[in-house]
Amino acid sequence: MAEGGGTLDRVSVEGDKVVIETLRDGLAEPTAVAKVRQMAWVTEGQLSHLFDPAANGPPRLLFRITGVPIGP
C-alpha cells in the first residue's frame, strides 16, 4: 500500500487480524505502487503542491519512481 503519508507498507490479512509492515519510509507523498516480480515500484506524486501550491511551493523535480525490493 502506498498513500500520501510517505511510506510503502505491506498489508497482510490473517483471519480477523491485519498486520502492517513498513517496507520504506521517507517517500515524497507516494500515490501508487505496482509489483513487478520481486520489486515494488512506487510513484512519488507530491500532490500537496497541486492542491495548495501557495503553501507548498513548486514540487521537487524530477518526479521519481522508486524501486523497493520486497522479496518472495
PDB file of N, H, CA, C and O in Angstrom:
ATOM      1  N   MET A   1       0.855  -1.160   0.000  1.00  0.00           N
ATOM      2  CA  MET A   1       0.000   0.000   0.000  1.00  0.00           C
ATOM      3  C   MET A   1       0.906   1.229   0.000  1.00  0.00           C
ATOM      4  O   MET A   1       1.869   1.309   0.763  1.00  0.00           O
ATOM      5  N   ALA A   2       0.583   2.178  -0.863  1.00  0.00           N
ATOM      6  H   ALA A   2      -0.199   2.113  -1.483  1.00  0.00           H
ATOM      7  CA  ALA A   2       1.321   3.435  -0.897  1.00  0.00           C
ATOM      8  C   ALA A   2       0.304   4.568  -0.929  1.00  0.00           C
ATOM      9  O   ALA A   2      -0.521   4.657  -1.838  1.00  0.00           O
ATOM     10  N   GLU A   3       0.378   5.425   0.074  1.00  0.00           N
ATOM     11  H   GLU A   3       1.048   5.353   0.813  1.00  0.00           H
ATOM     12  CA  GLU A   3      -0.507   6.576   0.131  1.00  0.00           C
ATOM     13  C   GLU A   3       0.309   7.783   0.558  1.00  0.00           C
ATOM     14  O   GLU A   3       1.490   7.649   0.879  1.00  0.00           O
ATOM     15  N   GLY A   4      -0.292   8.939   0.565  1.00  0.00           N
ATOM     16  H   GLY A   4      -1.251   9.048   0.304  1.00  0.00           H
ATOM     17  CA  GLY A   4       0.419  10.192   0.755  1.00  0.00           C
ATOM     18  C   GLY A   4       1.212  10.363   2.027  1.00  0.00           C
ATOM     19  O   GLY A   4       1.931  11.353   2.163  1.00  0.00           O
ATOM     20  N   GLY A   5       1.114   9.439   2.967  1.00  0.00           N
ATOM     21  H   GLY A   5       0.530   8.635   2.857  1.00  0.00           H
ATOM     22  CA  GLY A   5       1.807   9.581   4.242  1.00  0.00           C
ATOM     23  C   GLY A   5       3.313   9.402   4.189  1.00  0.00           C
ATOM     24  O   GLY A   5       3.987   9.628   5.194  1.00  0.00           O
ATOM     25  N   GLY A   6       3.868   8.998   3.038  1.00  0.00           N
ATOM     26  H   GLY A   6       3.320   8.814   2.221  1.00  0.00           H
ATOM     27  CA  GLY A   6       5.308   8.892   2.918  1.00  0.00           C
ATOM     28  C   GLY A   6       5.884   7.506   3.093  1.00  0.00           C
ATOM     29  O   GLY A   6       7.104   7.343   3.127  1.00  0.00           O
ATOM     30  N   THR A   7       5.017   6.491   3.208  1.00  0.00           N
ATOM     31  H   THR A   7       4.026   6.623   3.181  1.00  0.00           H
ATOM     32  CA  THR A   7       5.527   5.138   3.395  1.00  0.00           C
ATOM     33  C   THR A   7       4.976   4.176   2.354  1.00  0.00           C
ATOM     34  O   THR A   7       3.923   4.400   1.757  1.00  0.00           O
ATOM     35  N   LEU A   8       5.721   3.102   2.159  1.00  0.00           N
ATOM     36  H   LEU A   8       6.577   2.920   2.644  1.00  0.00           H
ATOM     37  CA  LEU A   8       5.244   1.934   1.419  1.00  0.00           C
ATOM     38  C   LEU A   8       5.052   0.853   2.466  1.00  0.00           C
ATOM     39  O   LEU A   8       5.995   0.500   3.174  1.00  0.00           O
ATOM     40  N   ASP A   9       3.845   0.325   2.569  1.00  0.00           N
ATOM     41  H   ASP A   9       3.079   0.612   1.993  1.00  0.00           H
ATOM     42  CA  ASP A   9       3.521  -0.669   3.588  1.00  0.00           C
ATOM     43  C   ASP A   9       3.004  -1.952   2.956  1.00  0.00           C
ATOM     44  O   ASP A   9       2.302  -1.924   1.945  1.00  0.00           O
ATOM     45  N   ARG A  10       3.364  -3.086   3.572  1.00  0.00           N
ATOM     46  H   ARG A  10       3.935  -3.108   4.393  1.00  0.00           H
ATOM     47  CA  ARG A  10       2.778  -4.376   3.199  1.00  0.00           C
ATOM     48  C   ARG A  10       1.635  -4.633   4.174  1.00  0.00           C
ATOM     49  O   ARG A  10       1.833  -4.611   5.388  1.00  0.00           O
ATOM     50  N   VAL A  11       0.457  -4.874   3.647  1.00  0.00           N
ATOM     51  H   VAL A  11       0.296  -4.893   2.660  1.00  0.00           H
ATOM     52  CA  VAL A  11      -0.729  -5.132   4.469  1.00  0.00           C
ATOM     53  C   VAL A  11      -1.112  -6.586   4.274  1.00  0.00           C
ATOM     54  O   VAL A  11      -1.394  -7.021   3.158  1.00  0.00           O
ATOM     55  N   SER A  12      -1.120  -7.340   5.374  1.00  0.00           N
ATOM     56  H   SER A  12      -0.891  -6.987   6.281  1.00  0.00           H
ATOM     57  CA  SER A  12      -1.498  -8.756   5.342  1.00  0.00           C
ATOM     58  C   SER A  12      -2.706  -8.972   6.231  1.00  0.00           C
ATOM     59  O   SER A  12      -2.757  -8.484   7.361  1.00  0.00           O
ATOM     60  N   VAL A  13      -3.675  -9.704   5.714  1.00  0.00           N
ATOM     61  H   VAL A  13      -3.634 -10.100   4.797  1.00  0.00           H
ATOM     62  CA  VAL A  13      -4.868 -10.026   6.488  1.00  0.00           C
ATOM     63  C   VAL A  13      -4.777 -11.491   6.880  1.00  0.00           C
ATOM     64  O   VAL A  13      -4.658 -12.372   6.028  1.00  0.00           O
ATOM     65  N   GLU A  14      -4.833 -11.737   8.176  1.00  0.00           N
ATOM     66  H   GLU A  14      -4.930 -11.021   8.868  1.00  0.00           H
ATOM     67  CA  GLU A  14      -4.767 -13.089   8.724  1.00  0.00           C
ATOM     68  C   GLU A  14      -5.995 -13.306   9.594  1.00  0.00           C
ATOM     69  O   GLU A  14      -6.017 -12.911  10.760  1.00  0.00           O
ATOM     70  N   GLY A  15      -7.033 -13.948   9.013  1.00  0.00           N
ATOM     71  H   GLY A  15      -7.015 -14.269   8.066  1.00  0.00           H
ATOM     72  CA  GLY A  15      -8.284 -14.117   9.746  1.00  0.00           C
ATOM     73  C   GLY A  15      -8.926 -12.774   9.992  1.00  0.00           C
ATOM     74  O   GLY A  15      -9.246 -12.053   9.047  1.00  0.00           O
ATOM     75  N   ASP A  16      -9.119 -12.425  11.269  1.00  0.00           N
ATOM     76  H   ASP A  16      -8.858 -13.011  12.036  1.00  0.00           H
ATOM     77  CA  ASP A  16      -9.708 -11.129  11.590  1.00  0.00           C
ATOM     78  C   ASP A  16      -8.652 -10.122  12.056  1.00  0.00           C
ATOM     79  O   ASP A  16      -8.985  -9.100  12.658  1.00  0.00           O
ATOM     80  N   LYS A  17      -7.369 -10.420  11.773  1.00  0.00           N
ATOM     81  H   LYS A  17      -7.100 -11.250  11.284  1.00  0.00           H
ATOM     82  CA  LYS A  17      -6.283  -9.525  12.156  1.00  0.00           C
ATOM     83  C   LYS A  17      -5.603  -8.960  10.914  1.00  0.00           C
ATOM     84  O   LYS A  17      -5.534  -9.609   9.870  1.00  0.00           O
ATOM     85  N   VAL A  18      -5.106  -7.740  11.053  1.00  0.00           N
ATOM     86  H   VAL A  18      -5.162  -7.212  11.901  1.00  0.00           H
ATOM     87  CA  VAL A  18      -4.361  -7.085   9.981  1.00  0.00           C
ATOM     88  C   VAL A  18      -2.954  -6.790  10.489  1.00  0.00           C
ATOM     89  O   VAL A  18      -2.776  -6.248  11.580  1.00  0.00           O
ATOM     90  N   VAL A  19      -1.965  -7.151   9.689  1.00  0.00           N
ATOM     91  H   VAL A  19      -2.110  -7.591   8.802  1.00  0.00           H
ATOM     92  CA  VAL A  19      -0.579  -6.867  10.017  1.00  0.00           C
ATOM     93  C   VAL A  19      -0.060  -5.860   8.985  1.00  0.00           C
ATOM     94  O   VAL A  19      -0.156  -6.088   7.779  1.00  0.00           O
ATOM     95  N   ILE A  20       0.488  -4.744   9.475  1.00  0.00           N
ATOM     96  H   ILE A  20       0.565  -4.559  10.454  1.00  0.00           H
ATOM     97  CA  ILE A  20       1.036  -3.713   8.591  1.00  0.00           C
ATOM     98  C   ILE A  20       2.537  -3.615   8.844  1.00  0.00           C
ATOM     99  O   ILE A  20       2.978  -3.366   9.966  1.00  0.00           O
ATOM    100  N   GLU A  21       3.316  -3.818   7.774  1.00  0.00           N
ATOM    101  H   GLU A  21       2.957  -4.020   6.862  1.00  0.00           H
ATOM    102  CA  GLU A  21       4.772  -3.784   7.849  1.00  0.00           C
ATOM    103  C   GLU A  21       5.274  -2.666   6.924  1.00  0.00           C
ATOM    104  O   GLU A  21       4.996  -2.683   5.725  1.00  0.00           O
ATOM    105  N   THR A  22       5.997  -1.716   7.469  1.00  0.00           N
ATOM    106  H   THR A  22       6.223  -1.702   8.443  1.00  0.00           H
ATOM    107  CA  THR A  22       6.555  -0.637   6.652  1.00  0.00           C
ATOM    108  C   THR A  22       7.793  -1.151   5.938  1.00  0.00           C
ATOM    109  O   THR A  22       8.747  -1.606   6.570  1.00  0.00           O
ATOM    110  N   LEU A  23       7.767  -1.072   4.600  1.00  0.00           N
ATOM    111  H   LEU A  23       6.992  -0.703   4.087  1.00  0.00           H
ATOM    112  CA  LEU A  23       8.891  -1.526   3.785  1.00  0.00           C
ATOM    113  C   LEU A  23       9.849  -0.392   3.446  1.00  0.00           C
ATOM    114  O   LEU A  23      11.048  -0.622   3.286  1.00  0.00           O
ATOM    115  N   ARG A  24       9.331   0.833   3.333  1.00  0.00           N
ATOM    116  H   ARG A  24       8.357   1.020   3.462  1.00  0.00           H
ATOM    117  CA  ARG A  24      10.176   2.000   3.023  1.00  0.00           C
ATOM    118  C   ARG A  24       9.451   3.230   3.535  1.00  0.00           C
ATOM    119  O   ARG A  24       8.239   3.364   3.361  1.00  0.00           O
ATOM    120  N   ASP A  25      10.190   4.122   4.163  1.00  0.00           N
ATOM    121  H   ASP A  25      11.174   4.014   4.305  1.00  0.00           H
ATOM    122  CA  ASP A  25       9.604   5.404   4.557  1.00  0.00           C
ATOM    123  C   ASP A  25      10.411   6.518   3.913  1.00  0.00           C
ATOM    124  O   ASP A  25      11.409   6.256   3.241  1.00  0.00           O
ATOM    125  N   GLY A  26       9.986   7.754   4.111  1.00  0.00           N
ATOM    126  H   GLY A  26       9.175   7.967   4.656  1.00  0.00           H
ATOM    127  CA  GLY A  26      10.689   8.896   3.549  1.00  0.00           C
ATOM    128  C   GLY A  26      10.370   9.169   2.087  1.00  0.00           C
ATOM    129  O   GLY A  26      11.097   9.909   1.424  1.00  0.00           O
ATOM    130  N   LEU A  27       9.287   8.579   1.572  1.00  0.00           N
ATOM    131  H   LEU A  27       8.697   7.977   2.111  1.00  0.00           H
ATOM    132  CA  LEU A  27       8.889   8.828   0.186  1.00  0.00           C
ATOM    133  C   LEU A  27       8.160  10.169   0.098  1.00  0.00           C
ATOM    134  O   LEU A  27       7.528  10.597   1.064  1.00  0.00           O
ATOM    135  N   ALA A  28       8.245  10.830  -1.054  1.00  0.00           N
ATOM    136  H   ALA A  28       8.758  10.483  -1.839  1.00  0.00           H
ATOM    137  CA  ALA A  28       7.622  12.140  -1.257  1.00  0.00           C
ATOM    138  C   ALA A  28       6.174  11.959  -1.702  1.00  0.00           C
ATOM    139  O   ALA A  28       5.871  11.970  -2.895  1.00  0.00           O
ATOM    140  N   GLU A  29       5.293  11.794  -0.733  1.00  0.00           N
ATOM    141  H   GLU A  29       5.539  11.784   0.236  1.00  0.00           H
ATOM    142  CA  GLU A  29       3.855  11.666  -0.981  1.00  0.00           C
ATOM    143  C   GLU A  29       3.532  10.612  -2.046  1.00  0.00           C
ATOM    144  O   GLU A  29       3.051  10.950  -3.127  1.00  0.00           O
ATOM    145  N   PRO A  30       3.796   9.340  -1.741  1.00  0.00           N
ATOM    146  CA  PRO A  30       3.536   8.287  -2.716  1.00  0.00           C
ATOM    147  C   PRO A  30       2.060   8.219  -3.086  1.00  0.00           C
ATOM    148  O   PRO A  30       1.183   8.424  -2.247  1.00  0.00           O
ATOM    149  N   THR A  31       1.804   7.926  -4.359  1.00  0.00           N
ATOM    150  H   THR A  31       2.516   7.759  -5.041  1.00  0.00           H
ATOM    151  CA  THR A  31       0.425   7.892  -4.859  1.00  0.00           C
ATOM    152  C   THR A  31      -0.005   6.525  -5.363  1.00  0.00           C
ATOM    153  O   THR A  31      -1.203   6.244  -5.416  1.00  0.00           O
ATOM    154  N   ALA A  32       0.933   5.670  -5.733  1.00  0.00           N
ATOM    155  H   ALA A  32       1.906   5.897  -5.690  1.00  0.00           H
ATOM    156  CA  ALA A  32       0.573   4.350  -6.271  1.00  0.00           C
ATOM    157  C   ALA A  32       1.760   3.411  -6.145  1.00  0.00           C
ATOM    158  O   ALA A  32       2.902   3.841  -5.986  1.00  0.00           O
ATOM    159  N   VAL A  33       1.466   2.123  -6.219  1.00  0.00           N
ATOM    160  H   VAL A  33       0.538   1.774  -6.348  1.00  0.00           H
ATOM    161  CA  VAL A  33       2.512   1.104  -6.189  1.00  0.00           C
ATOM    162  C   VAL A  33       2.137  -0.002  -7.162  1.00  0.00           C
ATOM    163  O   VAL A  33       0.967  -0.360  -7.292  1.00  0.00           O
ATOM    164  N   ALA A  34       3.146  -0.542  -7.845  1.00  0.00           N
ATOM    165  H   ALA A  34       4.097  -0.251  -7.739  1.00  0.00           H
ATOM    166  CA  ALA A  34       2.955  -1.682  -8.741  1.00  0.00           C
ATOM    167  C   ALA A  34       4.007  -2.729  -8.403  1.00  0.00           C
ATOM    168  O   ALA A  34       5.184  -2.402  -8.252  1.00  0.00           O
ATOM    169  N   LYS A  35       3.588  -3.988  -8.283  1.00  0.00           N
ATOM    170  H   LYS A  35       2.632  -4.254  -8.406  1.00  0.00           H
ATOM    171  CA  LYS A  35       4.513  -5.090  -8.008  1.00  0.00           C
ATOM    172  C   LYS A  35       4.928  -5.716  -9.330  1.00  0.00           C
ATOM    173  O   LYS A  35       4.085  -6.142 -10.119  1.00  0.00           O
ATOM    174  N   VAL A  36       6.242  -5.768  -9.565  1.00  0.00           N
ATOM    175  H   VAL A  36       6.927  -5.422  -8.924  1.00  0.00           H
ATOM    176  CA  VAL A  36       6.799  -6.420 -10.745  1.00  0.00           C
ATOM    177  C   VAL A  36       7.877  -7.372 -10.240  1.00  0.00           C
ATOM    178  O   VAL A  36       8.932  -6.948  -9.768  1.00  0.00           O
ATOM    179  N   ARG A  37       7.588  -8.667 -10.349  1.00  0.00           N
ATOM    180  H   ARG A  37       6.731  -9.011 -10.732  1.00  0.00           H
ATOM    181  CA  ARG A  37       8.469  -9.700  -9.816  1.00  0.00           C
ATOM    182  C   ARG A  37       8.731  -9.441  -8.338  1.00  0.00           C
ATOM    183  O   ARG A  37       7.796  -9.425  -7.538  1.00  0.00           O
ATOM    184  N   GLN A  38       9.973  -9.241  -7.972  1.00  0.00           N
ATOM    185  H   GLN A  38      10.733  -9.254  -8.621  1.00  0.00           H
ATOM    186  CA  GLN A  38      10.310  -9.063  -6.552  1.00  0.00           C
ATOM    187  C   GLN A  38      10.563  -7.599  -6.183  1.00  0.00           C
ATOM    188  O   GLN A  38      11.264  -7.304  -5.215  1.00  0.00           O
ATOM    189  N   MET A  39       9.980  -6.687  -6.973  1.00  0.00           N
ATOM    190  H   MET A  39       9.411  -6.927  -7.759  1.00  0.00           H
ATOM    191  CA  MET A  39      10.143  -5.254  -6.706  1.00  0.00           C
ATOM    192  C   MET A  39       8.777  -4.589  -6.607  1.00  0.00           C
ATOM    193  O   MET A  39       7.834  -4.955  -7.308  1.00  0.00           O
ATOM    194  N   ALA A  40       8.696  -3.610  -5.725  1.00  0.00           N
ATOM    195  H   ALA A  40       9.462  -3.312  -5.156  1.00  0.00           H
ATOM    196  CA  ALA A  40       7.539  -2.713  -5.680  1.00  0.00           C
ATOM    197  C   ALA A  40       8.017  -1.379  -6.251  1.00  0.00           C
ATOM    198  O   ALA A  40       9.025  -0.833  -5.802  1.00  0.00           O
ATOM    199  N   TRP A  41       7.302  -0.864  -7.227  1.00  0.00           N
ATOM    200  H   TRP A  41       6.483  -1.307  -7.592  1.00  0.00           H
ATOM    201  CA  TRP A  41       7.647   0.417  -7.853  1.00  0.00           C
ATOM    202  C   TRP A  41       6.639   1.451  -7.365  1.00  0.00           C
ATOM    203  O   TRP A  41       5.438   1.316  -7.595  1.00  0.00           O
ATOM    204  N   VAL A  42       7.134   2.477  -6.694  1.00  0.00           N
ATOM    205  H   VAL A  42       8.110   2.586  -6.507  1.00  0.00           H
ATOM    206  CA  VAL A  42       6.285   3.465  -6.032  1.00  0.00           C
ATOM    207  C   VAL A  42       6.434   4.811  -6.739  1.00  0.00           C
ATOM    208  O   VAL A  42       7.546   5.310  -6.908  1.00  0.00           O
ATOM    209  N   THR A  43       5.308   5.392  -7.148  1.00  0.00           N
ATOM    210  H   THR A  43       4.404   4.986  -7.010  1.00  0.00           H
ATOM    211  CA  THR A  43       5.340   6.737  -7.719  1.00  0.00           C
ATOM    212  C   THR A  43       5.228   7.757  -6.592  1.00  0.00           C
ATOM    213  O   THR A  43       4.426   7.605  -5.670  1.00  0.00           O
ATOM    214  N   GLU A  44       6.048   8.796  -6.686  1.00  0.00           N
ATOM    215  H   GLU A  44       6.699   8.920  -7.435  1.00  0.00           H
ATOM    216  CA  GLU A  44       6.012   9.879  -5.712  1.00  0.00           C
ATOM    217  C   GLU A  44       5.316  11.071  -6.378  1.00  0.00           C
ATOM    218  O   GLU A  44       5.895  11.738  -7.235  1.00  0.00           O
ATOM    219  N   GLY A  45       4.067  11.328  -5.974  1.00  0.00           N
ATOM    220  H   GLY A  45       3.597  10.786  -5.278  1.00  0.00           H
ATOM    221  CA  GLY A  45       3.245  12.300  -6.675  1.00  0.00           C
ATOM    222  C   GLY A  45       3.331  13.732  -6.193  1.00  0.00           C
ATOM    223  O   GLY A  45       3.041  14.653  -6.957  1.00  0.00           O
ATOM    224  N   GLN A  46       3.723  13.948  -4.942  1.00  0.00           N
ATOM    225  H   GLN A  46       3.958  13.201  -4.321  1.00  0.00           H
ATOM    226  CA  GLN A  46       3.822  15.292  -4.374  1.00  0.00           C
ATOM    227  C   GLN A  46       2.531  16.098  -4.590  1.00  0.00           C
ATOM    228  O   GLN A  46       2.576  17.259  -4.997  1.00  0.00           O
ATOM    229  N   LEU A  47       1.399  15.474  -4.314  1.00  0.00           N
ATOM    230  H   LEU A  47       1.362  14.531  -3.984  1.00  0.00           H
ATOM    231  CA  LEU A  47       0.105  16.099  -4.605  1.00  0.00           C
ATOM    232  C   LEU A  47      -0.166  17.373  -3.807  1.00  0.00           C
ATOM    233  O   LEU A  47      -0.979  18.196  -4.229  1.00  0.00           O
ATOM    234  N   SER A  48       0.487  17.550  -2.680  1.00  0.00           N
ATOM    235  H   SER A  48       1.147  16.882  -2.337  1.00  0.00           H
ATOM    236  CA  SER A  48       0.245  18.779  -1.908  1.00  0.00           C
ATOM    237  C   SER A  48       0.601  20.021  -2.722  1.00  0.00           C
ATOM    238  O   SER A  48       0.021  21.085  -2.511  1.00  0.00           O
ATOM    239  N   HIS A  49       1.541  19.896  -3.641  1.00  0.00           N
ATOM    240  H   HIS A  49       2.013  19.031  -3.813  1.00  0.00           H
ATOM    241  CA  HIS A  49       1.916  21.032  -4.488  1.00  0.00           C
ATOM    242  C   HIS A  49       0.827  21.360  -5.504  1.00  0.00           C
ATOM    243  O   HIS A  49       0.672  22.512  -5.909  1.00  0.00           O
ATOM    244  N   LEU A  50       0.082  20.348  -5.909  1.00  0.00           N
ATOM    245  H   LEU A  50       0.208  19.412  -5.581  1.00  0.00           H
ATOM    246  CA  LEU A  50      -1.021  20.551  -6.849  1.00  0.00           C
ATOM    247  C   LEU A  50      -2.222  21.193  -6.148  1.00  0.00           C
ATOM    248  O   LEU A  50      -2.840  22.117  -6.678  1.00  0.00           O
ATOM    249  N   PHE A  51      -2.543  20.692  -4.954  1.00  0.00           N
ATOM    250  H   PHE A  51      -2.042  19.941  -4.524  1.00  0.00           H
ATOM    251  CA  PHE A  51      -3.750  21.147  -4.271  1.00  0.00           C
ATOM    252  C   PHE A  51      -3.566  22.459  -3.509  1.00  0.00           C
ATOM    253  O   PHE A  51      -4.542  23.169  -3.270  1.00  0.00           O
ATOM    254  N   ASP A  52      -2.335  22.792  -3.125  1.00  0.00           N
ATOM    255  H   ASP A  52      -1.542  22.215  -3.320  1.00  0.00           H
ATOM    256  CA  ASP A  52      -2.106  24.045  -2.406  1.00  0.00           C
ATOM    257  C   ASP A  52      -0.722  24.601  -2.758  1.00  0.00           C
ATOM    258  O   ASP A  52       0.164  24.631  -1.904  1.00  0.00           O
ATOM    259  N   PRO A  53      -0.530  25.040  -4.007  1.00  0.00           N
ATOM    260  CA  PRO A  53       0.791  25.498  -4.424  1.00  0.00           C
ATOM    261  C   PRO A  53       1.260  26.746  -3.675  1.00  0.00           C
ATOM    262  O   PRO A  53       2.463  26.955  -3.518  1.00  0.00           O
ATOM    263  N   ALA A  54       0.324  27.576  -3.213  1.00  0.00           N
ATOM    264  H   ALA A  54      -0.653  27.407  -3.340  1.00  0.00           H
ATOM    265  CA  ALA A  54       0.727  28.782  -2.486  1.00  0.00           C
ATOM    266  C   ALA A  54       1.421  28.418  -1.175  1.00  0.00           C
ATOM    267  O   ALA A  54       2.382  29.075  -0.775  1.00  0.00           O
ATOM    268  N   ALA A  55       0.940  27.387  -0.519  1.00  0.00           N
ATOM    269  H   ALA A  55       0.159  26.853  -0.844  1.00  0.00           H
ATOM    270  CA  ALA A  55       1.524  26.976   0.758  1.00  0.00           C
ATOM    271  C   ALA A  55       2.727  26.050   0.587  1.00  0.00           C
ATOM    272  O   ALA A  55       3.629  26.040   1.425  1.00  0.00           O
ATOM    273  N   ASN A  56       2.743  25.275  -0.493  1.00  0.00           N
ATOM    274  H   ASN A  56       2.011  25.283  -1.174  1.00  0.00           H
ATOM    275  CA  ASN A  56       3.768  24.245  -0.639  1.00  0.00           C
ATOM    276  C   ASN A  56       4.827  24.548  -1.691  1.00  0.00           C
ATOM    277  O   ASN A  56       5.814  23.820  -1.796  1.00  0.00           O
ATOM    278  N   GLY A  57       4.643  25.605  -2.467  1.00  0.00           N
ATOM    279  H   GLY A  57       3.842  26.197  -2.382  1.00  0.00           H
ATOM    280  CA  GLY A  57       5.629  25.954  -3.482  1.00  0.00           C
ATOM    281  C   GLY A  57       5.664  24.935  -4.605  1.00  0.00           C
ATOM    282  O   GLY A  57       4.784  24.078  -4.695  1.00  0.00           O
ATOM    283  N   PRO A  58       6.669  25.019  -5.459  1.00  0.00           N
ATOM    284  CA  PRO A  58       6.756  24.078  -6.577  1.00  0.00           C
ATOM    285  C   PRO A  58       7.207  22.704  -6.091  1.00  0.00           C
ATOM    286  O   PRO A  58       7.874  22.598  -5.062  1.00  0.00           O
ATOM    287  N   PRO A  59       6.845  21.648  -6.829  1.00  0.00           N
ATOM    288  CA  PRO A  59       7.297  20.310  -6.452  1.00  0.00           C
ATOM    289  C   PRO A  59       8.797  20.165  -6.662  1.00  0.00           C
ATOM    290  O   PRO A  59       9.413  20.911  -7.423  1.00  0.00           O
ATOM    291  N   ARG A  60       9.368  19.181  -5.966  1.00  0.00           N
ATOM    292  H   ARG A  60       8.868  18.575  -5.348  1.00  0.00           H
ATOM    293  CA  ARG A  60      10.784  18.859  -6.185  1.00  0.00           C
ATOM    294  C   ARG A  60      10.884  18.055  -7.469  1.00  0.00           C
ATOM    295  O   ARG A  60      10.280  16.989  -7.585  1.00  0.00           O
ATOM    296  N   LEU A  61      11.635  18.554  -8.424  1.00  0.00           N
ATOM    297  H   LEU A  61      12.125  19.421  -8.330  1.00  0.00           H
ATOM    298  CA  LEU A  61      11.798  17.857  -9.692  1.00  0.00           C
ATOM    299  C   LEU A  61      13.121  17.117  -9.672  1.00  0.00           C
ATOM    300  O   LEU A  61      14.045  17.575  -8.999  1.00  0.00           O
ATOM    301  N   LEU A  62      13.251  16.123 -10.293  1.00  0.00           N
ATOM    302  H   LEU A  62      12.500  15.751 -10.839  1.00  0.00           H
ATOM    303  CA  LEU A  62      12.370  15.345 -11.132  1.00  0.00           C
ATOM    304  C   LEU A  62      11.424  14.516 -10.274  1.00  0.00           C
ATOM    305  O   LEU A  62      11.758  14.152  -9.146  1.00  0.00           O
ATOM    306  N   PHE A  63      10.230  14.215 -10.817  1.00  0.00           N
ATOM    307  H   PHE A  63       9.959  14.510 -11.733  1.00  0.00           H
ATOM    308  CA  PHE A  63       9.364  13.269 -10.141  1.00  0.00           C
ATOM    309  C   PHE A  63      10.045  11.919 -10.169  1.00  0.00           C
ATOM    310  O   PHE A  63      10.778  11.611 -11.109  1.00  0.00           O
ATOM    311  N   ARG A  64       9.813  11.118  -9.162  1.00  0.00           N
ATOM    312  H   ARG A  64       9.217  11.367  -8.399  1.00  0.00           H
ATOM    313  CA  ARG A  64      10.536   9.851  -9.068  1.00  0.00           C
ATOM    314  C   ARG A  64       9.606   8.659  -9.012  1.00  0.00           C
ATOM    315  O   ARG A  64       8.485   8.737  -8.508  1.00  0.00           O
ATOM    316  N   ILE A  65      10.097   7.562  -9.540  1.00  0.00           N
ATOM    317  H   ILE A  65      11.007   7.498  -9.949  1.00  0.00           H
ATOM    318  CA  ILE A  65       9.520   6.238  -9.322  1.00  0.00           C
ATOM    319  C   ILE A  65      10.612   5.460  -8.611  1.00  0.00           C
ATOM    320  O   ILE A  65      11.697   5.254  -9.155  1.00  0.00           O
ATOM    321  N   THR A  66      10.318   5.028  -7.393  1.00  0.00           N
ATOM    322  H   THR A  66       9.436   5.195  -6.952  1.00  0.00           H
ATOM    323  CA  THR A  66      11.312   4.392  -6.556  1.00  0.00           C
ATOM    324  C   THR A  66      11.095   2.895  -6.497  1.00  0.00           C
ATOM    325  O   THR A  66       9.981   2.440  -6.235  1.00  0.00           O
ATOM    326  N   GLY A  67      12.145   2.118  -6.737  1.00  0.00           N
ATOM    327  H   GLY A  67      13.050   2.487  -6.950  1.00  0.00           H
ATOM    328  CA  GLY A  67      12.076   0.667  -6.633  1.00  0.00           C
ATOM    329  C   GLY A  67      12.425   0.206  -5.234  1.00  0.00           C
ATOM    330  O   GLY A  67      13.420   0.639  -4.652  1.00  0.00           O
ATOM    331  N   VAL A  68      11.586  -0.688  -4.693  1.00  0.00           N
ATOM    332  H   VAL A  68      10.778  -1.040  -5.166  1.00  0.00           H
ATOM    333  CA  VAL A  68      11.823  -1.227  -3.349  1.00  0.00           C
ATOM    334  C   VAL A  68      11.807  -2.752  -3.436  1.00  0.00           C
ATOM    335  O   VAL A  68      10.780  -3.327  -3.797  1.00  0.00           O
ATOM    336  N   PRO A  69      12.918  -3.425  -3.115  1.00  0.00           N
ATOM    337  CA  PRO A  69      12.907  -4.888  -3.126  1.00  0.00           C
ATOM    338  C   PRO A  69      11.927  -5.408  -2.069  1.00  0.00           C
ATOM    339  O   PRO A  69      11.921  -4.933  -0.933  1.00  0.00           O
ATOM    340  N   ILE A  70      11.104  -6.383  -2.448  1.00  0.00           N
ATOM    341  H   ILE A  70      11.109  -6.769  -3.371  1.00  0.00           H
ATOM    342  CA  ILE A  70      10.110  -6.897  -1.494  1.00  0.00           C
ATOM    343  C   ILE A  70      10.248  -8.387  -1.225  1.00  0.00           C
ATOM    344  O   ILE A  70       9.489  -8.941  -0.430  1.00  0.00           O
ATOM    345  N   GLY A  71      11.205  -9.046  -1.874  1.00  0.00           N
ATOM    346  H   GLY A  71      11.821  -8.596  -2.520  1.00  0.00           H
ATOM    347  CA  GLY A  71      11.416 -10.460  -1.623  1.00  0.00           C
ATOM    348  C   GLY A  71      10.298 -11.320  -2.156  1.00  0.00           C
ATOM    349  O   GLY A  71       9.363 -10.828  -2.790  1.00  0.00           O
ATOM    350  N   PRO A  72      10.401 -12.613  -1.894  1.00  0.00           N
ATOM    351  CA  PRO A  72       9.386 -13.547  -2.449  1.00  0.00           C
ATOM    352  C   PRO A  72       8.016 -13.390  -1.839  1.00  0.00           C
ATOM    353  O   PRO A  72       7.087 -14.106  -2.214  1.00  0.00           O
TER     354      PRO A  72
END
